[in-house]
Amino acid sequence: MPLENRYLIAPSLLSADVLRLGEEVDALLAAGADLIHFDVMDNHYVPNLTFGPLFCAALLKRNPNACVDVHLMTTPVDPLIVQFAKAGAKRISIHPDATIHLDRSLALIREHHCAAGLVFNPATSPKCLTWSRYQLDFVLVMTVNPGFAGQKLIEAVIPKINWIKTHFPDLPICVDGGVSIHNIRTLANAGATQFVAGSAILSTTDYKKTINQLRRQLEQ
């Protein structure tokens, strides 16, 4: 299972060629991607509109061994949790301010046999982890404001990664936003072990070479 790796690389389909999504996923998996990251946006929680459960199901029909990592940037979240779980997602992460009853929504993810994640925007405090840690399999720290691909990493968020690592050392930390070969080692030093990378991978011509470059930075 890819989740056994020390570091996970999760290319984001937000930066993929939408006219060739099936081929893009094939290429990313062949290049060694651990997860396929779905940025699900509803044009309400964030100003953009992206992928739905039917595409997730179609992707898994084409690539049944892919580990699909769904990041819900939607409100409400509960109906989509159920739909993406039924479509075959392995991980689902949600924002604490996108649901009225966070504990209930996290429980819903786990009831549908998916790994549960909690997402923190750049200005969102992670202190609610005190009361939700028991429901979580990982946490996702946004290092950009959600909604668009190709943004520059907000370096002021890096101490948040370290704070989570210090207070919850056994909780896996994923980072999303502006990840590149130039900063992935810094993010790992702060405590991250999972990395969503969109344009850093998908804007290149050789996905395998780029993913290997990211891994070499992590090995240093």
C-alpha positions in Angstrom: 0.0 0.0 0.0 1.3 3.5 -0.8 0.3 4.8 2.6 3.1 2.8 4.1 5.7 5.1 2.5 7.4 7.6 4.9 6.7 10.5 2.5 3.7 10.6 0.2 3.5 12.6 -3.0 -0.1 13.5 -4.1 -0.4 15.3 -7.5 -3.4 17.5 -7.6 -5.7 17.2 -10.6 -6.6 20.9 -10.3 -3.5 21.5 -12.5 -4.2 18.7 -14.9 -5.3 19.0 -18.6 -9.0 18.7 -18.2 -9.4 17.5 -21.8 -7.1 14.6 -21.0 -7.8 13.7 -17.4 -7.8 10.0 -17.8 -4.5 10.0 -19.5 -3.1 12.4 -16.9 -4.0 10.1 -14.1 -2.5 7.1 -16.0 0.7 9.1 -16.4 0.8 10.3 -12.8 0.4 6.7 -11.4 3.0 5.4 -13.8 5.4 8.2 -12.6 5.1 7.0 -9.0 2.4 9.1 -7.4 1.3 7.8 -4.0 -2.1 9.5 -4.1 -4.3 11.2 -6.6 -5.6 14.4 -5.0 -9.1 15.6 -5.8 -9.7 19.3 -5.1 -13.5 19.4 -5.0 -14.9 22.9 -5.2 -18.5 24.0 -5.3 -18.3 27.7 -6.2 -19.7 28.5 -2.8 -17.0 27.7 -0.2 -14.4 28.7 -2.7 -14.8 30.7 -6.0 -14.3 27.8 -8.4 -16.1 24.7 -9.6 -14.3 21.3 -10.2 -14.8 17.6 -10.0 -17.7 15.5 -8.7 -18.3 11.9 -7.5 -19.1 10.6 -11.0 -15.6 11.5 -12.2 -14.1 9.8 -9.2 -16.0 6.6 -9.9 -15.0 6.7 -13.6 -11.3 7.3 -12.7 -11.4 4.3 -10.3 -13.0 2.1 -13.0 -10.1 3.0 -15.2 -7.5 2.7 -12.5 -8.9 0.5 -9.7 -5.7 0.5 -7.7 -5.5 4.3 -7.4 -5.7 5.8 -4.0 -8.0 8.8 -4.4 -7.6 11.6 -1.8 -10.6 13.9 -1.8 -10.4 17.4 -0.4 -13.9 18.8 0.0 -13.9 22.6 -0.4 -17.7 22.6 -0.2 -20.6 23.5 2.1 -22.4 21.5 3.1 -20.1 18.5 3.2 -22.1 15.6 4.5 -23.9 14.6 1.3 -20.6 14.7 -0.7 -18.8 12.6 2.0 -21.3 9.8 1.3 -21.2 10.2 -2.5 -17.4 10.2 -2.7 -17.1 7.3 -0.3 -19.5 5.3 -2.4 -17.5 6.4 -5.6 -14.4 4.7 -4.1 -12.4 7.5 -2.4 -9.9 6.2 0.2 -9.4 9.5 2.1 -11.7 12.5 2.6 -10.7 15.8 4.3 -13.0 18.6 5.2 -12.8 22.2 6.6 -14.0 22.8 10.2 -15.9 25.9 9.1 -17.7 24.1 6.3 -19.9 22.0 8.5 -22.2 22.8 11.4 -21.4 19.6 13.3 -17.7 18.8 12.8 -17.6 15.7 15.0 -20.6 14.3 13.2 -19.1 14.9 9.8 -15.8 13.3 10.7 -17.6 10.3 12.1 -19.5 10.1 8.8 -16.2 9.8 6.9 -15.0 7.0 9.1 -18.4 5.2 9.1 -17.9 4.9 5.3 -14.5 3.4 5.8 -12.4 6.3 4.5 -9.4 7.9 6.2 -10.6 11.2 7.8 -8.7 14.5 7.5 -9.2 18.0 8.8 -8.1 21.0 6.7 -6.9 24.3 8.0 -6.8 27.4 5.8 -3.9 29.8 6.3 -5.6 31.9 8.9 -7.5 29.1 10.6 -6.4 28.0 14.1 -5.6 24.3 14.5 -6.6 24.3 18.2 -9.8 22.4 17.5 -7.6 19.4 17.1 -7.7 19.1 20.9 -11.3 18.0 20.5 -11.2 16.2 17.2 -7.9 14.3 17.2 -9.6 11.0 18.1 -11.6 11.1 14.8 -8.6 11.9 12.6 -6.2 9.9 10.4 -4.3 13.0 9.1 -4.5 16.8 9.0 -4.1 19.0 5.9 -2.5 22.4 6.2 -3.3 24.8 3.4 -0.2 26.9 2.6 -2.2 29.0 0.1 -5.8 30.3 0.2 -8.0 27.6 -1.3 -9.7 27.9 -4.7 -7.0 28.2 -7.4 -4.0 26.3 -8.6 -0.5 27.8 -9.2 -0.3 30.0 -6.1 2.8 30.9 -4.2 3.4 29.2 -0.8 2.6 31.5 2.2 5.7 31.0 4.3 4.0 32.5 7.4 1.9 29.3 7.6 5.0 27.0 8.1 5.1 27.6 11.9 1.6 26.1 12.1 2.9 22.8 10.7 5.5 22.8 13.4 2.9 23.6 16.1 0.8 20.7 15.0 3.8 18.4 14.9 4.8 19.5 18.4 1.4 19.1 20.0 0.2 16.1 18.1 3.4 14.2 17.1 1.6 11.1 16.0 -0.8 12.9 13.6 0.4 12.8 9.9 0.6 16.2 8.4 -0.2 16.9 4.7 0.5 20.3 3.1 -1.2 21.7 0.1 -0.3 24.9 -1.8 2.8 26.1 -3.6 4.8 22.9 -2.9 7.9 22.7 -5.1 11.4 21.2 -5.2 12.6 24.5 -3.7 10.5 24.3 -0.4 9.5 20.7 0.1 12.5 20.0 2.3 11.6 23.0 4.5 8.1 21.7 4.8 9.3 18.3 5.8 11.7 19.8 8.4 8.6 21.5 9.9 6.9 18.2 10.3 5.0 17.4 7.1 5.2 13.9 5.6 2.5 14.2 2.8 2.7 16.7 0.0 0.0 17.8 -2.5 1.8 19.2 -5.6 -0.2 20.5 -8.6 1.6 22.8 -11.0 5.0 21.8 -9.7 4.4 18.4 -11.3 1.8 18.9 -13.9 3.4 21.9 -15.5 6.5 19.8 -16.4 7.0 17.5 -19.3 8.3 14.5 -17.4 6.2 13.6 -14.3 8.4 10.8 -13.2 11.5 12.9 -13.3 9.8 15.7 -11.3 8.4 13.3 -8.7 11.8 11.8 -8.3 13.3 15.2 -7.8 10.8 15.9 -5.0 11.7 12.6 -3.4 15.4 13.4 -3.6 14.9 16.6 -1.8 13.1 14.7 1.0 15.9 12.2 1.3 18.5 14.9 2.0 
